[in-house]
Amino acid sequence: MTELLEQKCVPCTGSLPTATAAEIDTYKKQLPDWNLITENGELRLQRVFQFADFRDALAFTNLVGNLAEEEGHHPALLTEWGKVTVTWWTHAIGGLHHNDFIMAAKSDAAWKAKE
């Protein structure tokens, strides 16, 4: 399987199926720091990134936001003093799609690059 980080998101119109349990298991193995959560009946990927202060948290929020714009796939971002919670899911299908795992991998790469 091609590494998630090297892949691009595909446009999602709502007609694509959600990721299967087997796909989720396979992709999740590449993203050990992400949690699977259920919110409003939808499966989502979530990770909390820690920072020394609000300025660093905000800079990371903007970095993830720029990645999202480049790929045309957008997360929920909660920026607080010293942390950013990033949640990926595909709104149009009400659950997880391959795109969400790609973007989680890109978020991880952005986190590692800042260190």
C-alpha angles and dihedrals in degrees: 000000000000112000112264091232092062095052131091128224119254121222110266118206099174095264094092119098122247117254114278122240089254092051091048091051092050095047094042091059087067091051107049095160094058124090127216109228134174118223125170088355092302127117112233141174116236137178133172115218117201125219138180094241146349095273092059091045091052092048090054091047089055092047092053089045091055091049089051092052091049091053098036091234121111134201135201107259124195112188118194135160105295098357147062123201112207118194122185127193135131109257094194093061099030097238146035126330131176087262091066092058091047090053093045088055090049090049090053091050090051089051092050092047092057093059 
